[in-house]
Amino acid sequence: MVSALLAATQMAHAANGNFTIKANLKNFGDSIVAIIPEGDDCKRDTIIAKNDKFTATFDIKEPALIYLLSMRTLHRLERKQIDLIAIPNETAELTGDATTRFDIAGSAFYKQYQELHKVIEQAETPIEELGESLSKRLKEGEDRNKVMDEYEKKSVELAEKEHEMLTQFIKTHADWDASAVAIAHMSGEKMEDAVALLSNRVKAGRMKAFYEKLVKTYKDALETEKKAKAIQASGAVAPAFTLNDIHGKPLSLASLQGKYVVLDFWGSWCIWCIRGIPEMKNYYQKYAGKFEILGIDCNDAEAEWKEAVKKHEMPWLHVYNPRDSKVLLNYGIQGFPTKIIVGPDGKIVKTFVGEDQSFYQYLDELFGK
């Protein structure tokens, strides 16, 4: 019944859509989820593959990035995802392996896009390999500070190399519509410089809305970051909230006033959050009684949250943060994990974004006297 319904959905796309994907991709599974932008929102469609092959057609109003995920990736059981630019009235043909590499062919735009795809692959592979290598070394017990310092240095160098390669591609192919897609792979502050390299035809043509949205998103993020810094600044009053604890009972931040509290914004899906748990447990025990940790779940289903707390034996307080909560907005949370130290007076002492060793150093300064 479900398969028939999904097949009917695909047939509706084929009748009404203007963008087509034809794929022959090994190791992608037989159910692929397409996440498609629709205005300020996204919709999902499920594609059924047979013998590694599928064809799907979508109604796309303007050029936009769409995302193809294996069903297991959607449920966080693996990582198989393909990001693709969708262009109205064009056809993309994908062949290869979803876990290693694939090629792009099809209509005129996608013949251009294949050339950009090769440059992106060449530029991003060293960055991915660096991350995998350093993650392996962390698992093998290598010093976290040493590994993270190496990552910071090398990733900056590789990112700069990627920017140089993409910039050269745009310069060489200024009149290709596909060159506008390169802007999506650049750091925000360099986007407008890249736009200036495009030919007037491309800048004023069908890719205009695509790159303008990228630039706007970057500028909006800068404004959001500015507001977040003000919200999280030392001395600012920590916004009040009440959420249900692991037992389903209301727990308010106000009830913890009079002691130091670390607000730990985390999620079971967040790799760095999970990797930081052992050190958090060490410090919770090291300074027992001197501070409390309040774990605030972010973007988890309630059952997954409870299972993660149990699995990782996290002994501090926990609250569940439902999707309609405004806690993340009120605290200006932009990355995970974020740890915010709140003083006994209810004011923010310091904020740390990411699994940052300086957080633990600060706890030593605060409580190790």
Secondary structure, 3 states (H helix, E strand, C coil): CHHHHHHHHHHHHHHHCCEEEEEEEECCCCEEEEEEEECCEEEEEEEECECCEEEEEECCCCCEEEEEEEHHHHCCCCCCEEEEEECCCEEEEEEEECCCCEEEEECHHHHHHHHHHHHHHHHHHHHHHHHHHHHHHHHCCCCHHHHHHHHHHHHHHHHHHHHHHHHHHHHHCCCCHHHHHHHHHCCHHHHHHHHHHCCHHHHHCCCHHHHHHHHHHHHHHHHHHHHHHHHCCCCCECCCCEEEECCCCEEEHHHHCCCEEEEEEECCCCHHHHHCHHHHHHHHHHCECCEEEEEEECCCCHHHHHHHHHHCCCCCEEEECCCCCCHHHHCCCCCCCEEEEECCCCEEEEEEECCCHHHHHHHHHHHCC
